[in-house]
Amino acid sequence: MANHTNTPQTQTVSTDTAGQQLDEILAISTDLFTQGQTFVQSLFRTWNMYQIGIIIGLLVLAHVLRAIFGPRIRAWMASRENWPKWRMRILVVVHQRLRAIFFVTLIWLTIYIMREVTWPSRSYLLGIVGTLAFAWLCIAFLTRLIKSQTLRRSIRYGAWAYVTLRILGVLDPAERLLDSIGFTMGDIRFSLLLLVQSLVILGVLIALARFFTRSTASRIRSNQDISPSMQVLLIKAVQFGLYGFAFFIGVRALGIDLTGLAVLSGAIGVGLGFGLQKVVSNLVSGVIILLDKSIKPGDVISLGDTFGWINSLGARYVSVVTRDGREYLIPNEDLITGQVVNWSHSNEFVRLDIHFGTAYSDNPHEVRKIAVEAAQGVDRVLTSRPTVCHIVGFGDSSVDYVLRFWISDPTGGLTNIRGNIYLALWDAFAEHGISIPFPQREVKLLESEQVNVRVAPD
């Protein structure tokens, strides 16, 4: 019976609240419409019409000045070859906004002259337009610091809308209108104003976090005392810390209490732990790889049939580029649990072996000497480390040798250097009359014998 008694009251309260919100939205909209109608009607006054004509004339004059001085400034910029990049970027941004710069300069010069010659009220509209143009120009310059094009446009348009409403004096009614459109959930009221504020605050904080992350990453990469793997670890830690701090501050600035999300986040964490075991394993393996410095960007590794050098270390995978241009994304877990050959872990020196054989009639002392000299004459073979040739066995048809030599650039490839060594051995053995035996087989055709076949009588 209690439920049947409270339900109509709840519905009545909800209906009254919705009606009040609708009345508030209509009242604010009517107020804004009235202010806009009054402003439009004021434009048709005599001095306001003069000011509109002046504004149009200044826009045309700014366009003409841009057409005259724009190509000249661009040609002058092209002749500045030794200038630093940051200065050239500033000049490019200025050149792109040259028309707006001319307009702002001209309109404020006109406002100053009119206020000195006539009454200040006769330049009121010019002052509003000049203030708007100057604010829009400053926002355009400041948002150029944001690298992300989507984020830059969002913040730029949002800031333009905010300063426009504020300069026109309708910011408070617009905020009340946006705040009236929403709903309440618990102790938190969600409205369109809260959504706009959250997007702006988070956008600004993320832009600042990205800027500081890039500057910090460039400084870390330029520090030669930090190993490449530790550089990647520090950059990842800085990114995680700055972005997490920006999100936390943005949410707290909006008045949202995060303590209520603790239980929910714990439940989500348990679910993710079971559902994303491989992902978590790869993330942990990536941290271990960065900490133990087993591999780093630029190392040459072999993992199964994959041979190449490490391009980058990611949170989930390692990018390995082979000599044929293929890029393999190897999960971090495979590098931890599998057997990896790091050709440049402690140093860049790599020893390679070449196996070959010669005939028993050739002098093995001469063969060893000729093989060493031939290998040392090949490019990429180090002469600072000894090249040796040893007999490893007596085969069925040849004396077997192993030729060992050193290189210091495994990123240049291993198959090509082995091929060059084989060609050098071929030429050297042909020059000195040393033969390379190979198995030979003789096939003899036997004459068929005539066979008498007698058939038994029935």
C-alpha positions as CSV (number, residue, x, y, z in Angstrom):
1,M,0.0,0.0,0.0
2,A,2.9,2.3,0.7
3,N,4.3,1.9,-2.8
4,H,0.9,2.7,-4.3
5,T,0.7,5.8,-2.1
6,N,4.2,7.2,-3.0
7,T,4.2,6.6,-6.7
8,P,1.7,9.3,-7.7
9,Q,3.6,11.8,-5.5
10,T,6.9,10.9,-7.2
11,Q,5.4,11.3,-10.6
12,T,3.9,14.7,-9.6
13,V,7.2,16.0,-8.3
14,S,9.0,14.8,-11.5
15,T,6.3,16.5,-13.6
16,D,6.6,19.8,-11.6
17,T,10.4,19.7,-11.9
18,A,10.2,19.2,-15.7
19,G,7.7,22.0,-16.0
20,Q,9.8,24.4,-14.0
21,Q,12.9,23.5,-16.2
22,L,10.8,24.1,-19.4
23,D,9.5,27.5,-18.0
24,E,13.1,28.5,-17.1
25,I,14.4,27.5,-20.6
26,L,11.6,29.5,-22.3
27,A,12.2,32.6,-20.1
28,I,15.9,32.6,-20.7
29,S,15.4,32.0,-24.4
30,T,12.9,34.9,-24.6
31,D,15.3,37.2,-22.8
32,L,18.2,36.3,-25.2
33,F,15.9,36.8,-28.2
34,T,14.8,40.2,-26.8
35,Q,18.4,41.3,-26.3
36,G,19.3,40.2,-29.8
37,Q,16.3,41.9,-31.3
38,T,17.2,45.1,-29.6
39,F,20.8,44.9,-30.7
40,V,19.8,44.3,-34.3
41,Q,17.4,47.2,-34.2
42,S,20.2,49.5,-32.9
43,L,22.3,48.7,-36.0
44,F,19.9,50.7,-38.2
45,R,20.7,54.0,-36.4
46,T,22.6,56.6,-38.4
47,W,25.9,56.4,-36.7
48,N,25.8,52.6,-36.4
49,M,25.2,52.4,-40.1
50,Y,28.3,54.6,-40.6
51,Q,30.3,52.3,-38.3
52,I,29.2,49.2,-40.3
53,G,30.3,50.9,-43.5
54,I,33.7,51.8,-41.9
55,I,34.1,48.1,-40.8
56,I,33.4,46.9,-44.3
57,G,35.8,49.4,-45.8
58,L,38.5,48.3,-43.3
59,L,38.0,44.7,-44.2
60,V,38.4,45.5,-47.9
61,L,41.5,47.6,-47.2
62,A,43.0,44.8,-45.1
63,H,42.4,42.4,-48.0
64,V,44.2,44.7,-50.4
65,L,47.1,45.2,-48.1
66,R,47.3,41.4,-47.7
67,A,47.4,41.0,-51.5
68,I,50.2,43.6,-51.8
69,F,52.5,42.7,-48.9
70,G,51.7,39.0,-48.7
71,P,53.9,37.8,-51.7
72,R,56.7,40.2,-50.7
73,I,56.8,38.9,-47.2
74,R,56.7,35.3,-48.4
75,A,59.7,36.0,-50.8
76,W,61.6,37.6,-47.9
77,M,60.9,34.6,-45.8
78,A,62.2,32.3,-48.5
79,S,65.5,34.2,-48.5
80,R,66.1,33.6,-44.8
81,E,67.9,30.2,-45.2
82,N,70.0,30.2,-42.0
83,W,67.2,31.2,-39.6
84,P,66.2,28.7,-36.9
85,K,63.1,26.6,-37.4
86,W,61.1,28.1,-34.5
87,R,61.5,31.6,-36.0
88,M,60.4,30.5,-39.4
89,R,57.4,28.8,-37.9
90,I,56.4,32.1,-36.2
91,L,56.8,33.9,-39.5
92,V,54.6,31.3,-41.3
93,V,51.8,31.7,-38.7
94,V,52.1,35.5,-39.0
95,H,51.9,35.3,-42.8
96,Q,48.8,33.1,-42.6
97,R,47.0,35.6,-40.3
98,L,48.3,38.7,-42.2
99,R,44.8,39.9,-43.2
100,A,43.5,39.7,-39.6
101,I,46.6,41.5,-38.3
102,F,46.0,44.4,-40.8
103,F,42.3,44.6,-39.9
104,V,43.0,44.7,-36.1
105,T,45.7,47.4,-36.6
106,L,43.4,49.5,-38.9
107,I,40.3,49.3,-36.8
108,W,42.0,50.3,-33.6
109,L,43.8,53.1,-35.4
110,T,40.3,54.2,-36.6
111,I,38.8,53.9,-33.1
112,Y,41.6,56.1,-31.6
113,I,41.1,58.8,-34.3
114,M,37.3,58.8,-33.9
115,R,37.4,59.0,-30.2
116,E,39.8,61.9,-30.4
117,V,37.7,63.7,-33.1
118,T,34.1,62.7,-32.3
119,W,32.2,61.4,-29.3
120,P,33.1,58.0,-27.9
121,S,29.5,56.8,-28.4
122,R,30.0,57.1,-32.2
123,S,32.7,54.4,-32.1
124,Y,30.9,52.0,-29.8
125,L,30.2,49.4,-32.5
126,L,33.8,49.7,-33.8
127,G,35.1,49.1,-30.3
128,I,33.1,45.9,-30.0
129,V,34.2,44.6,-33.4
130,G,37.9,45.6,-32.7
131,T,37.8,43.9,-29.3
132,L,36.4,40.7,-30.9
133,A,38.9,40.8,-33.7
134,F,41.8,41.2,-31.3
135,A,40.6,38.4,-29.0
136,W,40.0,36.0,-31.9
137,L,43.5,36.8,-33.3
138,C,45.1,36.1,-29.9
139,I,43.2,32.8,-29.6
140,A,44.3,31.8,-33.1
141,F,48.0,32.5,-32.2
142,L,47.8,30.7,-28.8
143,T,46.1,27.6,-30.2
144,R,48.8,27.1,-32.8
145,L,50.9,25.7,-29.9
146,I,48.6,22.6,-29.9
147,K,49.9,19.9,-32.2
148,S,46.7,17.9,-32.5
149,Q,44.5,19.4,-35.2
150,T,41.2,18.1,-33.8
151,L,42.0,19.3,-30.2
152,R,43.3,22.6,-31.6
153,R,40.1,23.3,-33.5
154,S,37.9,22.3,-30.6
155,I,39.7,24.6,-28.1
156,R,39.8,27.4,-30.7
157,Y,36.1,27.4,-31.6
158,G,35.2,27.0,-27.9
159,A,37.3,30.0,-26.9
160,W,36.0,32.1,-29.8
161,A,32.4,31.4,-28.7
162,Y,33.2,32.2,-25.0
163,V,34.9,35.5,-25.7
164,T,32.2,36.5,-28.2
165,L,29.4,35.9,-25.6
166,R,31.4,37.7,-22.9
167,I,32.2,40.7,-25.0
168,L,28.6,41.0,-26.2
169,G,27.4,40.8,-22.6
170,V,25.2,37.7,-22.9
171,L,27.5,35.2,-21.2
172,D,25.4,35.0,-18.0
173,P,22.1,34.3,-19.8
174,A,23.8,31.8,-22.1
175,E,25.3,30.0,-19.1
176,R,21.8,29.9,-17.4
177,L,20.3,28.5,-20.5
178,L,22.9,25.7,-20.8
179,D,22.6,25.0,-17.1
180,S,18.8,24.7,-17.3
181,I,19.1,21.9,-19.9
182,G,20.1,18.8,-17.9
183,F,19.2,16.3,-15.2
184,T,20.1,15.3,-11.6
185,M,21.6,12.0,-10.6
186,G,22.2,11.6,-6.9
187,D,24.1,14.6,-5.6
188,I,25.5,15.6,-9.0
189,R,23.6,17.6,-11.6
190,F,24.5,16.9,-15.2
191,S,23.8,19.8,-17.6
192,L,24.8,21.0,-21.0
193,L,26.9,23.7,-19.3
194,L,28.8,21.0,-17.3
195,L,29.4,19.1,-20.5
196,V,30.8,22.2,-22.2
197,Q,33.0,23.1,-19.2
198,S,34.3,19.6,-18.9
199,L,35.3,19.5,-22.6
200,V,37.0,22.9,-22.4
201,I,38.9,22.1,-19.1
202,L,39.9,18.6,-20.2
203,G,41.0,19.9,-23.6
204,V,43.1,22.6,-22.1
205,L,44.7,20.3,-19.5
206,I,45.4,17.6,-22.2
207,A,46.9,20.2,-24.4
208,L,49.2,21.3,-21.6
209,A,50.0,17.7,-20.7
210,R,50.9,17.0,-24.3
211,F,53.1,20.1,-24.6
212,F,55.0,19.3,-21.4
213,T,55.3,15.6,-22.4
214,R,56.9,16.6,-25.8
215,S,59.3,19.0,-24.2
216,T,60.3,16.6,-21.5
217,A,60.7,13.7,-24.0
218,S,63.0,15.8,-26.2
219,R,65.2,16.6,-23.2
220,I,65.3,13.0,-22.1
221,R,66.3,11.9,-25.7
222,S,69.0,14.5,-25.9
223,N,70.6,13.2,-22.6
224,Q,73.4,10.9,-23.7
225,D,73.9,9.6,-20.1
226,I,70.6,7.8,-20.1
227,S,70.4,4.5,-22.0
228,P,67.8,4.2,-24.8
229,S,65.7,1.7,-22.9
230,M,65.7,3.9,-19.8
231,Q,64.7,6.8,-22.0
232,V,61.7,5.0,-23.3
233,L,60.7,4.0,-19.7
234,L,61.1,7.6,-18.4
235,I,59.1,9.0,-21.4
236,K,56.3,6.5,-20.8
237,A,56.2,7.3,-17.1
238,V,56.0,11.0,-17.8
239,Q,53.2,10.5,-20.3
240,F,51.2,8.4,-17.9
241,G,51.8,10.7,-14.9
242,L,50.9,14.0,-16.8
243,Y,47.9,12.6,-18.6
244,G,46.6,11.0,-15.4
245,F,47.1,14.2,-13.4
246,A,45.4,16.2,-16.1
247,F,42.4,13.9,-16.1
248,F,42.2,13.9,-12.3
249,I,42.4,17.7,-12.0
250,G,39.9,18.1,-14.8
251,V,37.3,15.8,-13.1
252,R,37.9,17.4,-9.7
253,A,37.6,20.9,-11.2
254,L,34.1,20.0,-12.3
255,G,33.0,19.0,-8.8
256,I,32.7,15.3,-9.5
257,D,33.6,13.1,-6.5
258,L,35.8,10.2,-7.5
259,T,35.5,8.2,-4.2
260,G,32.2,6.7,-5.4
261,L,34.0,5.2,-8.3
262,A,36.4,3.2,-6.1
263,V,34.1,0.1,-5.8
264,L,33.2,0.2,-9.4
265,S,36.8,0.5,-10.5
266,G,37.7,-2.4,-8.4
267,A,35.0,-4.6,-9.9
268,I,36.0,-3.5,-13.4
269,G,39.7,-4.2,-12.5
270,V,38.8,-7.8,-11.6
271,G,36.9,-8.3,-14.8
272,L,39.7,-6.8,-16.9
273,G,42.2,-9.0,-15.1
274,F,40.4,-12.2,-16.3
275,G,39.4,-10.9,-19.7
276,L,42.7,-9.2,-20.6
277,Q,45.3,-11.5,-19.3
278,K,47.4,-11.4,-22.5
279,V,47.2,-7.6,-22.7
280,V,48.3,-7.2,-19.0
281,S,51.0,-9.8,-19.5
282,N,52.4,-7.8,-22.5
283,L,52.2,-4.6,-20.5
284,V,54.2,-6.1,-17.6
285,S,56.6,-7.7,-19.9
286,G,57.2,-4.4,-21.6
287,V,58.1,-2.8,-18.2
288,I,60.5,-5.7,-17.5
289,I,62.2,-5.3,-20.8
290,L,62.7,-1.6,-20.2
291,L,64.0,-2.2,-16.7
292,D,66.5,-5.0,-17.4
293,K,67.7,-3.4,-20.6
294,S,67.8,-6.7,-22.4
295,I,66.9,-5.0,-25.7
296,K,66.7,-1.4,-26.8
297,P,65.9,0.6,-29.9
298,G,68.6,0.0,-32.6
299,D,69.5,-3.6,-31.4
300,V,69.7,-6.3,-34.0
301,I,67.8,-9.4,-32.9
302,S,66.7,-12.8,-34.2
303,L,63.5,-14.4,-32.9
304,G,62.6,-17.6,-34.8
305,D,62.6,-16.8,-38.5
306,T,62.5,-13.0,-37.9
307,F,65.8,-11.1,-38.2
308,G,65.9,-7.3,-38.0
309,W,66.6,-4.3,-35.8
310,I,64.3,-2.9,-33.2
311,N,62.5,0.3,-34.4
312,S,60.6,1.2,-31.2
313,L,59.5,-0.3,-27.9
314,G,55.8,0.0,-27.2
315,A,53.6,-0.7,-24.2
316,R,52.2,-3.9,-25.8
317,Y,54.6,-4.9,-28.5
318,V,58.1,-4.3,-30.0
319,S,58.5,-3.1,-33.6
320,V,61.1,-5.0,-35.5
321,V,62.0,-3.9,-39.0
322,T,63.6,-6.4,-41.4
323,R,65.9,-5.7,-44.3
324,D,63.1,-6.4,-46.8
325,G,61.1,-3.5,-45.3
326,R,58.6,-5.5,-43.3
327,E,57.7,-4.4,-39.8
328,Y,56.9,-7.1,-37.3
329,L,55.0,-6.2,-34.2
330,I,56.2,-8.9,-31.7
331,P,54.3,-9.1,-28.4
332,N,56.5,-8.3,-25.4
333,E,55.6,-11.6,-23.8
334,D,57.3,-13.5,-26.6
335,L,60.5,-11.6,-26.0
336,I,60.4,-12.5,-22.3
337,T,59.5,-16.2,-22.6
338,G,61.2,-17.1,-25.9
339,Q,64.8,-17.4,-26.9
340,V,66.0,-14.1,-28.4
341,V,69.4,-13.6,-30.1
342,N,70.5,-10.1,-29.6
343,W,73.4,-9.5,-32.0
344,S,74.3,-6.1,-30.4
345,H,73.4,-6.5,-26.7
346,S,76.8,-5.6,-25.2
347,N,78.6,-4.5,-28.3
348,E,78.2,-4.3,-32.1
349,F,80.8,-6.9,-32.9
350,V,79.5,-10.1,-34.5
351,R,81.4,-13.2,-35.6
352,L,80.2,-15.2,-38.6
353,D,81.2,-18.6,-39.9
354,I,81.6,-19.9,-43.4
355,H,81.9,-23.6,-44.1
356,F,83.5,-25.0,-47.3
357,G,85.6,-27.8,-48.5
358,T,88.5,-28.4,-51.0
359,A,90.0,-31.5,-52.7
360,Y,92.5,-33.8,-50.9
361,S,95.1,-32.9,-53.6
362,D,95.2,-29.2,-52.4
363,N,97.7,-28.1,-49.8
364,P,95.6,-27.3,-46.6
365,H,98.2,-24.7,-45.5
366,E,97.8,-22.8,-48.7
367,V,94.0,-23.1,-48.6
368,R,93.9,-21.6,-45.1
369,K,96.1,-18.7,-46.1
370,I,94.3,-18.0,-49.3
371,A,90.9,-18.1,-47.6
372,V,91.9,-15.6,-44.9
373,E,93.4,-13.2,-47.4
374,A,90.2,-13.4,-49.5
375,A,88.0,-12.7,-46.6
376,Q,90.0,-9.7,-45.4
377,G,89.7,-8.1,-48.8
378,V,85.9,-8.0,-48.5
379,D,84.2,-4.8,-47.3
380,R,82.6,-4.8,-43.8
381,V,85.1,-7.5,-42.6
382,L,87.1,-6.1,-39.7
383,T,90.8,-6.2,-40.0
384,S,91.2,-5.2,-36.3
385,R,89.9,-8.6,-35.2
386,P,91.6,-11.7,-36.6
387,T,90.1,-13.7,-39.4
388,V,90.9,-17.4,-39.0
389,C,90.4,-20.6,-41.0
390,H,90.5,-24.1,-39.4
391,I,90.2,-27.6,-40.6
392,V,87.1,-29.2,-39.0
393,G,87.2,-32.7,-40.5
394,F,88.0,-35.0,-43.4
395,G,84.9,-35.7,-45.4
396,D,84.1,-38.4,-47.9
397,S,85.2,-36.3,-50.9
398,S,86.7,-33.1,-49.4
399,V,88.7,-31.6,-46.6
400,D,86.3,-29.5,-44.5
401,Y,87.1,-26.0,-43.3
402,V,85.4,-23.2,-41.3
403,L,86.3,-19.6,-42.0
404,R,85.5,-17.2,-39.1
405,F,85.5,-13.4,-39.5
406,W,84.1,-10.3,-37.6
407,I,81.8,-7.5,-38.6
408,S,80.6,-4.4,-36.6
409,D,77.4,-3.6,-38.5
410,P,74.9,-6.4,-38.2
411,T,72.1,-3.9,-39.3
412,G,73.7,-4.0,-42.8
413,G,72.6,-7.6,-43.1
414,L,74.2,-11.1,-42.7
415,T,73.2,-12.9,-45.8
416,N,74.8,-10.4,-48.1
417,I,78.2,-10.4,-46.3
418,R,78.2,-14.2,-46.4
419,G,77.5,-14.1,-50.1
420,N,80.4,-11.7,-50.7
421,I,82.7,-14.0,-48.8
422,Y,81.7,-17.0,-50.9
423,L,82.3,-15.0,-54.1
424,A,85.8,-13.9,-52.8
425,L,86.6,-17.6,-52.0
426,W,85.5,-18.7,-55.5
427,D,87.6,-16.1,-57.2
428,A,90.7,-16.8,-55.0
429,F,90.4,-20.6,-55.4
430,A,90.0,-20.3,-59.2
431,E,93.1,-18.0,-59.4
432,H,95.3,-20.4,-57.4
433,G,94.0,-23.6,-59.0
434,I,92.2,-24.9,-55.9
435,S,89.2,-27.1,-56.7
436,I,86.0,-27.4,-54.7
437,P,84.9,-31.1,-54.9
438,F,81.4,-32.3,-55.2
439,P,79.9,-35.8,-55.1
440,Q,80.0,-37.5,-58.5
441,R,78.1,-40.6,-59.5
442,E,78.6,-42.9,-62.5
443,V,75.7,-44.7,-64.1
444,K,76.5,-47.8,-66.2
445,L,74.0,-49.3,-68.5
446,L,74.3,-53.2,-68.5
447,E,73.5,-55.1,-71.7
448,S,70.3,-57.0,-71.4
449,E,70.7,-60.8,-71.4
450,Q,68.5,-62.9,-73.6
451,V,66.2,-65.1,-71.5
452,N,64.6,-68.2,-73.0
453,V,61.2,-68.8,-71.7
454,R,59.7,-72.2,-72.2
455,V,56.0,-72.7,-71.8
456,A,55.0,-75.9,-70.2
457,P,52.4,-78.0,-72.1
458,D,48.9,-78.3,-70.8
